[in-house]
Amino acid sequence: MAKQQKKPVLIELIGNDGFSGPIAKAVLKAALANNGISDVQVVFVGTAASDKVSQALLKMGFKMSGREAKYNDQSGSVTLESTATNPQGIHVLLSDDAASLLSAPDKFAVKLHYPADVKAELIAAEMVFVANKIKENWKY
């Protein structure tokens, strides 16, 4: 019998503010790549990225090209596009009203609840922490 190929982990960052989801996606993808983890798929679900996202990512050292945030000069970028929710994903709710975006109720969804005046630095710090925790517990 052939060995079954491992499916990537899917993390959905879900928010309605057009800011926290795209910022979290860009930083988490970059932090995972920096830790050598490539089989985690990160998407955001919700309102399209606002104009403030590009400015915040530029301040954090990302290079922006349209809706693409580049985090590594050799390779590695993240597209700031929203996607539909997938019931197989790990759902991370970034705002109180984010649960309304789920295709089905998820009583196990992680709830971070960023306030309306959220700072990009707080989101970035939490996503780097998440990436480090994933690395510590990752099965190689």
N, C-alpha and C positions, 0 to 999 in steps of 0.2 A: 504494500500500500504506500502511495506517495505521501510525503510529509505535507500537511496542510500549511499553507502560507499564513503567517500571522497578519491579521488586519490591523491597520493603524488605529490608534485611539483617537476619537473625535471629541474635541472640546468646543462647545458652543458658548460664546459670550453674548448674552442677550440683553439689549437695552434700547430704550426709546429716545435717548437724548442726542443721538448723532455724534457723541464725543467719547463716552467711556468705552463702548464696544470696539471702535476702531483703534483707539489708543491701546487698550488691553491686548487686542489681537497682535498689533505690530510689536509691542514690547515682549509679549509672551513668545511669539515665534522667534524673535531675535535671541532671547534668553535660552530657549530650548536648543537652538542651533549652536549657540556658544558653548553649551554643555554637551554637544555631540548627540543630541536626541533628534532624530529625523522622522520617526514613525508616529508622531503625534500630529494630527491634523487640527488646526485651530481656525475657526470661522467666527464671524459675528452675525447675529440675527437682529434686525430692527431697522431703525431709521438710518438712512444713508449718512455717510460721514459729512460733518459740517466743515466749513472753511477753517474753523479753529483747529481742527485735527492736524492739518499740514503744518501750521505754525508751531504747534506744541511738539510735534515730532522733529521738526528742524532744530528746535532748541535742545532736544535730547540727542542730537547728533545723527539722526537719520537723513538721508538724501532723498529728496522728493522729486518725482517725475510724474506729473498728473495725479492719478489715483494709485501710484505705486510708491511704496516706502522701501528704500534700499537700506539694509542694515549691515552689509558686509561688502567690501570693495570687490572681492573675488566673485562672490555669488551670494545669493540670499536676498530676497525681497518679499514683500507681502503686498497683496492687492487689497485696497481698502473698499471692497465691495461687500454688500450684505448678501446673505443667502437665506434660503428657507430652512426652517428648523427640521431636524431629523430626530425621530424618537430614540434612535440608538446612541445619541450623543450624551456626553456629560454636560448637563445644562448649568450654566452659571448666570444667575439673574443679577443684573447690575443696577436695577432700579425697581421700585415697588410695583410698577405697572408692567414689568417685563414678562410676567407669567402669562399675560394675555396673548403673547406671541407664540407660545408653545402649541404644537399641533395636537398634543394630548397632555393632560395634567401630569405633573411629575412631582410627587411628594418628596423625592430625594434630591431635588435641585439645590445646588449651592446658592446661597443668597448673600451677596456682598452689599447691595443697596448703597450706591454712591449718591450723595446729595446733589442737588441741582448745580451747586457752585463747586463741584469737584475739581481738584487740582490734578493735572496730568502726572505730577511727580508721585502722588499717593498711589495712583493706579499703577505706575511703572514699578514702584517699590514692591507692591503686592504681587505683580506678575513675575518679577525676578525671584521673589520668595517662592512662589508656586513652582517655577522652573527648577529651582534648587531642590525643592522637596521631591519633585518628580525624579530628578537625577538620583537622589539618595535612595529612592525606593524602586528604581527601574531594574528590571530583570534583563541582563545582557545575554 
